[in-house]
Amino acid sequence: MASTTKTKPTSSSTPISSQNHFGSLLFCSRCGDLLALPGDDDEIVCDACGQVEDAAAYENQTITTRSHPAAFPSSLRQKKTSLVKHTGDVEKKKVYVDEMCEKCGNERMSVKTMQLRSADEGATVFYSCERCGHQTRLNN
């Protein structure tokens, strides 16, 4: 495809090349400024230096982009990852309370809490007897 470059009367022209665009972004071939997408216009005019380029040179181009979640660092994602790792370590340790088992009368039960309902409601407390395996739960 042959392309032409037009300029305002006092400017020098630089031919359009594939180096003038990166993905779907267009850059001025003279000054490197970011160009507005042409839309229905026949020409693209650089707001910084006045360079005028033929919009047809950028038509019918297929643009393919690929990314990976790690390409966009996020402090929230990092916190979530560290919380998940930390939670895994906590679950390995059992917490015991002085609570009597309804089934066998054991006076010590393991306990864990989980937020199963909406955030404005209390957590659900799970009790488990180490002697007989009986489990109960309490909605706070």
LUMLUM-338590 format. One record per residue: residue in three letters; residue number from 1; x, y, z of N, C-alpha, C in turn. Coordinates in nm, 3 decimals, always signed. Layout:
BEGIN
{ala; NUM; {X; Y; Z}; {X; Y; Z}; {X; Y; Z}};
...
//
This chain:
BEGIN
{met; 1; {+0.085; -0.116; +0.000}; {+0.000; +0.000; +0.000}; {+0.090; +0.123; +0.000}};
{ala; 2; {+0.074; +0.206; -0.098}; {+0.152; +0.329; -0.106}; {+0.089; +0.432; -0.015}};
{ser; 3; {+0.171; +0.506; +0.055}; {+0.118; +0.608; +0.143}; {+0.183; +0.741; +0.113}};
{thr; 4; {+0.110; +0.845; +0.137}; {+0.163; +0.979; +0.115}; {+0.158; +1.055; +0.245}};
{thr; 5; {+0.249; +1.148; +0.257}; {+0.252; +1.232; +0.375}; {+0.237; +1.376; +0.330}};
{lys; 6; {+0.145; +1.448; +0.391}; {+0.125; +1.589; +0.360}; {+0.167; +1.670; +0.481}};
{thr; 7; {+0.216; +1.786; +0.457}; {+0.250; +1.873; +0.569}; {+0.198; +2.012; +0.540}};
{lys; 8; {+0.193; +2.093; +0.640}; {+0.160; +2.233; +0.620}; {+0.277; +2.297; +0.545}};
{pro; 9; {+0.256; +2.406; +0.475}; {+0.356; +2.461; +0.385}; {+0.497; +2.478; +0.440}};
{thr; 10; {+0.516; +2.511; +0.566}; {+0.651; +2.538; +0.615}; {+0.717; +2.419; +0.682}};
{ser; 11; {+0.659; +2.301; +0.676}; {+0.717; +2.188; +0.747}; {+0.775; +2.087; +0.650}};
{ser; 12; {+0.871; +2.008; +0.700}; {+0.929; +1.902; +0.617}; {+0.853; +1.774; +0.643}};
{ser; 13; {+0.843; +1.688; +0.543}; {+0.763; +1.567; +0.557}; {+0.850; +1.446; +0.586}};
{thr; 14; {+0.793; +1.352; +0.660}; {+0.856; +1.225; +0.689}; {+0.757; +1.117; +0.651}};
{pro; 15; {+0.798; +1.016; +0.571}; {+0.702; +0.913; +0.530}; {+0.650; +0.833; +0.649}};
{ile; 16; {+0.527; +0.784; +0.635}; {+0.465; +0.702; +0.738}; {+0.533; +0.566; +0.738}};
{ser; 17; {+0.562; +0.515; +0.855}; {+0.622; +0.382; +0.867}; {+0.554; +0.308; +0.980}};
{ser; 18; {+0.585; +0.180; +0.993}; {+0.525; +0.101; +1.101}; {+0.575; +0.147; +1.237}};
{gln; 19; {+0.680; +0.229; +1.238}; {+0.731; +0.280; +1.365}; {+0.645; +0.393; +1.419}};
{asn; 20; {+0.549; +0.440; +1.338}; {+0.464; +0.551; +1.381}; {+0.348; +0.506; +1.467}};
{his; 21; {+0.329; +0.376; +1.481}; {+0.219; +0.330; +1.565}; {+0.265; +0.212; +1.650}};
{phe; 22; {+0.206; +0.206; +1.769}; {+0.237; +0.101; +1.865}; {+0.104; +0.050; +1.916}};
{gly; 23; {+0.067; -0.073; +1.877}; {-0.066; -0.124; +1.910}; {-0.170; -0.040; +1.841}};
{ser; 24; {-0.263; +0.014; +1.914}; {-0.366; +0.099; +1.854}; {-0.334; +0.247; +1.872}};
{leu; 25; {-0.216; +0.279; +1.922}; {-0.176; +0.419; +1.941}; {-0.101; +0.467; +1.818}};
{leu; 26; {-0.129; +0.590; +1.775}; {-0.062; +0.650; +1.660}; {+0.027; +0.764; +1.710}};
{phe; 27; {+0.148; +0.772; +1.653}; {+0.241; +0.876; +1.693}; {+0.283; +0.956; +1.571}};
{cys; 28; {+0.310; +1.083; +1.591}; {+0.354; +1.171; +1.484}; {+0.491; +1.126; +1.436}};
{ser; 29; {+0.507; +1.119; +1.302}; {+0.634; +1.074; +1.245}; {+0.743; +1.181; +1.259}};
{arg; 30; {+0.703; +1.304; +1.286}; {+0.803; +1.411; +1.298}; {+0.845; +1.432; +1.443}};
{cys; 31; {+0.748; +1.455; +1.532}; {+0.784; +1.493; +1.670}; {+0.760; +1.382; +1.772}};
{gly; 32; {+0.687; +1.276; +1.734}; {+0.663; +1.165; +1.825}; {+0.546; +1.184; +1.918}};
{asp; 33; {+0.472; +1.294; +1.904}; {+0.356; +1.321; +1.989}; {+0.244; +1.221; +1.958}};
{leu; 34; {+0.162; +1.191; +2.056}; {+0.049; +1.100; +2.039}; {-0.057; +1.169; +1.953}};
{leu; 35; {-0.103; +1.099; +1.849}; {-0.203; +1.154; +1.758}; {-0.342; +1.106; +1.795}};
{ala; 36; {-0.440; +1.190; +1.768}; {-0.580; +1.150; +1.787}; {-0.617; +1.053; +1.676}};
{leu; 37; {-0.701; +0.954; +1.707}; {-0.746; +0.860; +1.604}; {-0.827; +0.936; +1.500}};
{pro; 38; {-0.815; +0.900; +1.372}; {-0.874; +0.980; +1.265}; {-1.026; +0.982; +1.260}};
{gly; 39; {-1.094; +0.881; +1.303}; {-1.240; +0.877; +1.293}; {-1.282; +0.882; +1.147}};
{asp; 40; {-1.368; +0.977; +1.108}; {-1.414; +0.990; +0.970}; {-1.330; +1.088; +0.890}};
{asp; 41; {-1.229; +1.149; +0.950}; {-1.146; +1.246; +0.880}; {-1.054; +1.177; +0.781}};
{asp; 42; {-1.016; +1.249; +0.674}; {-0.924; +1.197; +0.573}; {-0.779; +1.217; +0.613}};
{glu; 43; {-0.757; +1.308; +0.705}; {-0.621; +1.340; +0.747}; {-0.610; +1.339; +0.899}};
{ile; 44; {-0.488; +1.315; +0.945}; {-0.457; +1.323; +1.087}; {-0.360; +1.439; +1.104}};
{val; 45; {-0.395; +1.533; +1.189}; {-0.310; +1.651; +1.211}; {-0.252; +1.644; +1.352}};
{cys; 46; {-0.120; +1.657; +1.361}; {-0.053; +1.658; +1.490}; {-0.077; +1.791; +1.558}};
{asp; 47; {-0.130; +1.789; +1.679}; {-0.156; +1.912; +1.754}; {-0.027; +1.980; +1.798}};
{ala; 48; {+0.081; +1.904; +1.811}; {+0.206; +1.961; +1.861}; {+0.287; +2.033; +1.754}};
{cys; 49; {+0.302; +1.969; +1.636}; {+0.390; +2.028; +1.534}; {+0.320; +2.061; +1.403}};
{gly; 50; {+0.195; +2.023; +1.387}; {+0.121; +2.054; +1.265}; {+0.138; +1.953; +1.153}};
{gln; 51; {+0.213; +1.848; +1.173}; {+0.232; +1.745; +1.071}; {+0.096; +1.691; +1.029}};
{val; 52; {+0.073; +1.674; +0.898}; {-0.053; +1.622; +0.846}; {-0.023; +1.489; +0.778}};
{glu; 53; {-0.094; +1.384; +0.817}; {-0.074; +1.252; +0.757}; {-0.205; +1.200; +0.702}};
{asp; 54; {-0.196; +1.119; +0.598}; {-0.313; +1.060; +0.534}; {-0.370; +0.952; +0.625}};
{ala; 55; {-0.496; +0.965; +0.663}; {-0.560; +0.869; +0.754}; {-0.574; +0.732; +0.691}};
{ala; 56; {-0.581; +0.725; +0.558}; {-0.598; +0.596; +0.489}; {-0.480; +0.503; +0.515}};
{ala; 57; {-0.364; +0.558; +0.548}; {-0.247; +0.475; +0.575}; {-0.266; +0.388; +0.698}};
{tyr; 58; {-0.360; +0.424; +0.784}; {-0.382; +0.350; +0.907}; {-0.510; +0.268; +0.905}};
{glu; 59; {-0.580; +0.264; +0.791}; {-0.704; +0.188; +0.781}; {-0.677; +0.040; +0.760}};
{asn; 60; {-0.773; -0.042; +0.796}; {-0.771; -0.187; +0.774}; {-0.649; -0.255; +0.835}};
{gln; 61; {-0.603; -0.207; +0.947}; {-0.493; -0.272; +1.016}; {-0.551; -0.360; +1.127}};
{thr; 62; {-0.503; -0.482; +1.135}; {-0.544; -0.572; +1.242}; {-0.447; -0.554; +1.358}};
{ile; 63; {-0.502; -0.528; +1.474}; {-0.419; -0.507; +1.593}; {-0.451; -0.617; +1.693}};
{thr; 64; {-0.351; -0.693; +1.730}; {-0.367; -0.801; +1.827}; {-0.285; -0.768; +1.950}};
{thr; 65; {-0.349; -0.773; +2.065}; {-0.276; -0.748; +2.189}; {-0.293; -0.868; +2.281}};
{arg; 66; {-0.191; -0.895; +2.357}; {-0.195; -1.003; +2.455}; {-0.138; -0.949; +2.585}};
{ser; 67; {-0.194; -0.994; +2.693}; {-0.141; -0.953; +2.823}; {-0.156; -1.067; +2.921}};
{his; 68; {-0.095; -1.051; +3.032}; {-0.097; -1.150; +3.139}; {-0.126; -1.073; +3.267}};
{pro; 69; {-0.201; -1.128; +3.361}; {-0.232; -1.054; +3.483}; {-0.109; -0.996; +3.553}};
{ala; 70; {+0.004; -1.064; +3.542}; {+0.125; -1.014; +3.607}; {+0.178; -0.888; +3.539}};
{ala; 71; {+0.132; -0.860; +3.416}; {+0.176; -0.740; +3.346}; {+0.118; -0.614; +3.408}};
{phe; 72; {+0.016; -0.628; +3.491}; {-0.048; -0.516; +3.556}; {-0.040; -0.534; +3.707}};
{pro; 73; {+0.071; -0.493; +3.768}; {+0.087; -0.512; +3.912}; {-0.025; -0.442; +3.989}};
{ser; 74; {-0.069; -0.505; +4.094}; {-0.177; -0.449; +4.173}; {-0.147; -0.471; +4.321}};
{ser; 75; {-0.153; -0.364; +4.397}; {-0.130; -0.380; +4.541}; {-0.242; -0.462; +4.604}};
{leu; 76; {-0.364; -0.451; +4.552}; {-0.476; -0.530; +4.603}; {-0.453; -0.679; +4.576}};
{arg; 77; {-0.406; -0.713; +4.454}; {-0.379; -0.853; +4.422}; {-0.267; -0.906; +4.511}};
{gln; 78; {-0.165; -0.824; +4.538}; {-0.055; -0.865; +4.624}; {-0.104; -0.891; +4.766}};
{lys; 79; {-0.191; -0.804; +4.818}; {-0.246; -0.824; +4.952}; {-0.330; -0.951; +4.957}};
{lys; 80; {-0.411; -0.974; +4.854}; {-0.495; -1.094; +4.849}; {-0.408; -1.219; +4.850}};
{thr; 81; {-0.301; -1.218; +4.771}; {-0.211; -1.333; +4.765}; {-0.146; -1.358; +4.900}};
{ser; 82; {-0.100; -1.251; +4.966}; {-0.034; -1.271; +5.095}; {-0.134; -1.315; +5.201}};
{leu; 83; {-0.258; -1.267; +5.194}; {-0.360; -1.310; +5.290}; {-0.394; -1.457; +5.272}};
{val; 84; {-0.403; -1.501; +5.148}; {-0.434; -1.642; +5.122}; {-0.323; -1.730; +5.176}};
{lys; 85; {-0.199; -1.691; +5.155}; {-0.087; -1.770; +5.207}; {-0.091; -1.771; +5.360}};
{his; 86; {-0.117; -1.657; +5.419}; {-0.120; -1.646; +5.565}; {-0.236; -1.728; +5.623}};
{thr; 87; {-0.351; -1.724; +5.559}; {-0.467; -1.800; +5.606}; {-0.437; -1.949; +5.607}};
{gly; 88; {-0.365; -1.997; +5.506}; {-0.330; -2.139; +5.500}; {-0.248; -2.182; +5.619}};
{asp; 89; {-0.155; -2.096; +5.662}; {-0.072; -2.128; +5.778}; {-0.155; -2.130; +5.906}};
{val; 90; {-0.250; -2.040; +5.919}; {-0.332; -2.030; +6.040}; {-0.421; -2.153; +6.055}};
{glu; 91; {-0.475; -2.204; +5.945}; {-0.566; -2.317; +5.952}; {-0.499; -2.444; +6.003}};
{lys; 92; {-0.368; -2.454; +5.994}; {-0.298; -2.573; +6.041}; {-0.292; -2.580; +6.193}};
{lys; 93; {-0.304; -2.465; +6.260}; {-0.299; -2.460; +6.405}; {-0.442; -2.462; +6.459}};
{lys; 94; {-0.468; -2.547; +6.556}; {-0.602; -2.553; +6.615}; {-0.607; -2.468; +6.740}};
{val; 95; {-0.724; -2.407; +6.759}; {-0.748; -2.325; +6.877}; {-0.850; -2.400; +6.962}};
{tyr; 96; {-0.824; -2.406; +7.093}; {-0.912; -2.478; +7.184}; {-0.977; -2.382; +7.283}};
{val; 97; {-1.101; -2.415; +7.320}; {-1.174; -2.336; +7.419}; {-1.234; -2.431; +7.523}};
{asp; 98; {-1.265; -2.376; +7.639}; {-1.331; -2.454; +7.743}; {-1.481; -2.453; +7.715}};
{glu; 99; {-1.524; -2.545; +7.634}; {-1.665; -2.560; +7.597}; {-1.698; -2.708; +7.607}};
{met; 100; {-1.811; -2.742; +7.670}; {-1.845; -2.883; +7.691}; {-1.914; -2.942; +7.568}};
{cys; 101; {-1.869; -3.061; +7.530}; {-1.930; -3.135; +7.419}; {-2.066; -3.187; +7.465}};
{glu; 102; {-2.169; -3.161; +7.385}; {-2.306; -3.206; +7.418}; {-2.320; -3.358; +7.410}};
{lys; 103; {-2.234; -3.423; +7.334}; {-2.248; -3.567; +7.312}; {-2.173; -3.650; +7.416}};
{cys; 104; {-2.045; -3.616; +7.441}; {-1.965; -3.701; +7.531}; {-1.925; -3.632; +7.661}};
{gly; 105; {-1.950; -3.502; +7.675}; {-1.917; -3.432; +7.798}; {-1.774; -3.382; +7.807}};
{asn; 106; {-1.694; -3.402; +7.702}; {-1.557; -3.351; +7.701}; {-1.561; -3.199; +7.724}};
{glu; 107; {-1.472; -3.148; +7.808}; {-1.476; -3.006; +7.844}; {-1.388; -2.918; +7.757}};
{arg; 108; {-1.324; -2.974; +7.656}; {-1.235; -2.895; +7.569}; {-1.270; -2.926; +7.424}};
{met; 109; {-1.296; -2.820; +7.345}; {-1.330; -2.837; +7.204}; {-1.245; -2.742; +7.119}};
{ser; 110; {-1.217; -2.785; +6.997}; {-1.147; -2.694; +6.905}; {-1.252; -2.601; +6.844}};
{val; 111; {-1.207; -2.484; +6.806}; {-1.300; -2.384; +6.754}; {-1.238; -2.314; +6.633}};
{lys; 112; {-1.323; -2.282; +6.536}; {-1.280; -2.197; +6.424}; {-1.400; -2.114; +6.381}};
{thr; 113; {-1.372; -1.999; +6.324}; {-1.479; -1.911; +6.278}; {-1.468; -1.891; +6.128}};
{met; 114; {-1.583; -1.871; +6.065}; {-1.588; -1.842; +5.922}; {-1.698; -1.740; +5.897}};
{gln; 115; {-1.674; -1.652; +5.802}; {-1.774; -1.552; +5.764}; {-1.856; -1.610; +5.650}};
{leu; 116; {-1.968; -1.674; +5.682}; {-2.050; -1.742; +5.582}; {-2.166; -1.655; +5.535}};
{arg; 117; {-2.204; -1.558; +5.614}; {-2.316; -1.470; +5.580}; {-2.262; -1.334; +5.537}};
{ser; 118; {-2.350; -1.240; +5.515}; {-2.305; -1.109; +5.469}; {-2.216; -1.043; +5.574}};
{ala; 119; {-2.138; -0.946; +5.531}; {-2.037; -0.885; +5.617}; {-2.096; -0.811; +5.736}};
{asp; 120; {-2.221; -0.767; +5.726}; {-2.280; -0.694; +5.838}; {-2.339; -0.787; +5.945}};
{glu; 121; {-2.330; -0.917; +5.923}; {-2.374; -1.015; +6.022}; {-2.252; -1.080; +6.085}};
{gly; 122; {-2.272; -1.141; +6.200}; {-2.161; -1.203; +6.271}; {-2.107; -1.326; +6.201}};
{ala; 123; {-1.991; -1.369; +6.247}; {-1.927; -1.489; +6.192}; {-1.994; -1.613; +6.249}};
{thr; 124; {-1.979; -1.724; +6.180}; {-2.028; -1.853; +6.228}; {-1.914; -1.922; +6.301}};
{val; 125; {-1.939; -1.969; +6.423}; {-1.838; -2.035; +6.505}; {-1.863; -2.185; +6.500}};
{phe; 126; {-1.760; -2.262; +6.466}; {-1.769; -2.407; +6.459}; {-1.691; -2.468; +6.575}};
{tyr; 127; {-1.757; -2.554; +6.653}; {-1.694; -2.626; +6.762}; {-1.680; -2.771; +6.722}};
{ser; 128; {-1.566; -2.832; +6.756}; {-1.544; -2.972; +6.723}; {-1.480; -3.042; +6.843}};
{cys; 129; {-1.540; -3.153; +6.883}; {-1.488; -3.230; +6.995}; {-1.374; -3.320; +6.945}};
{glu; 130; {-1.261; -3.311; +7.011}; {-1.146; -3.392; +6.971}; {-1.162; -3.538; +7.015}};
{arg; 131; {-1.244; -3.562; +7.116}; {-1.261; -3.698; +7.167}; {-1.357; -3.779; +7.080}};
{cys; 132; {-1.478; -3.727; +7.054}; {-1.579; -3.807; +6.982}; {-1.606; -3.756; +6.840}};
{gly; 133; {-1.553; -3.639; +6.804}; {-1.572; -3.586; +6.668}; {-1.703; -3.510; +6.648}};
{his; 134; {-1.784; -3.498; +6.753}; {-1.911; -3.425; +6.742}; {-1.884; -3.278; +6.706}};
{gln; 135; {-1.966; -3.224; +6.615}; {-1.949; -3.085; +6.574}; {-2.078; -3.007; +6.594}};
{thr; 136; {-2.064; -2.884; +6.637}; {-2.178; -2.793; +6.649}; {-2.135; -2.658; +6.594}};
{arg; 137; {-2.236; -2.576; +6.566}; {-2.203; -2.442; +6.518}; {-2.294; -2.340; +6.584}};
{leu; 138; {-2.242; -2.219; +6.592}; {-2.314; -2.109; +6.656}; {-2.307; -1.989; +6.563}};
{asn; 139; {-2.423; -1.934; +6.528}; {-2.427; -1.813; +6.445}; {-2.427; -1.692; +6.538}};
{asn; 140; {-2.322; -1.615; +6.534}; {-2.312; -1.494; +6.618}; {-2.391; -1.381; +6.556}};
//
